[in-house]
Each structure stands twice: as structure tokens, then as C-alpha cells.
């Protein structure tokens, strides 16, 4: 069994739900997903900006309640 390490406090929670390296150590099948990370924030929480130049990642944002203000910038 692979169990994620959950980081967080009363404002935010973050964990990796899937990591290809951990999965490959247990199962010998190939997968197309490399890494899946999840974070949960409380209302009014500002998440820090991230810059990924060499190893860019796709990002999926889910909003369950209220609304979110998401900003993206092309730094190239």
C-alpha cells in the first residue's frame, strides 16, 4: 500500500496522490500519469505563484464552493 504524506495546517492541505516512481516500485505496469498533487485552501487564502520553465506541468484547478481568481502569465 502506498500512503501519501499530507502537509498542512488550519489554512491549507497539500499532498501527492500519485507519484510514478513510488507506483513503479510496487507495480510493474506502465502508466501515462507522472505526478498528481492536490492542495486544499480555506476561503480568502492566497496561494503563492509558481514558475516552471524547464519541467513545466499542467495544472487542474477545482473550485467546490464560492469562486476562485486564477492568474496565468507567459514568461517566455
Buried (B, 14 or more C-beta within 10 A) or exposed (E): EEEBEEEEEEEEBBBBEBBBEBBEEEEEEEEEEEEEEBEEBEEEEEEEEEEEEEEEEEEEEEEEEEEEEEEEEEEE
